Amino acid sequence: MRDLTGAPGFEFIIAEEENIFGIIENADNNNYVMATGCGKKDSDKAALKELGLVTEHSYGIIAAASVTGSDGAEAKICKLRNPWGSFEWKGDWGDESEKWTDELKEQLNITTEDDGTFWMDIEDMKKYFDRVQVCKIHDDFSYTYSKIEDGSVAVFKVEIPTSGKYTFSVSQRGERMFPKNSGYEYSDARCFMAKINGEGSETKVTYIKGTKSMKTRDTYLEVDELE
């Protein structure tokens, strides 16, 4: 999604995130693009197929909602889509689930056709899905970049015309651009941001934020409110 849009793309390992539903819900509220991956390589493919899931398979995440089921229990559910356009989850909150009330069906526009789209409880997602990707793309965002060839350190001076949320990133050449046995590896990359105050001998630098050193293709530095 990063390559297709130019927008920042983040991946979250579900088992490592205490509030994965909060991440999905926030992305849904911002109309970001989301996806999730079902199963791991050692998953029981036959067992997952019985549940209406395909292992080692990507699904789109369409929406998130907090609801109260027919049993009176509250649930946090996500709307997923199998890109095949068919073959759906058969468990709780699936199309035929008894969890649905008539009111909820109407509210969330539930249909029973096999269109690949279904709802699932976040607790079931934690069992069968291992990661969530969020692409922070928005029509009102603007993007710019600079390209450098080599060098261990690069310094960029940026003027912030309008206060708001900003994301800065360092992207290295993708490993898929090289043969598998080429020995190519990502370098350790980290970002630091500081504000320059004053000029000449009166210049002072105020630290704002930094990232950890990581051997990944894309390293991001997000600032929620940059003046």
Helices and strands as residue ranges (DSSP letters): H 2-5, E 9-13, G 14-16, H 20-29, E 33-38, H 45-50, E 57-68, E 74-81, H 102-107, E 117-121, H 122-128, E 129-135, E 164-171, G 175-177, E 192-197, G 200-202, E 204-210, E 218-226
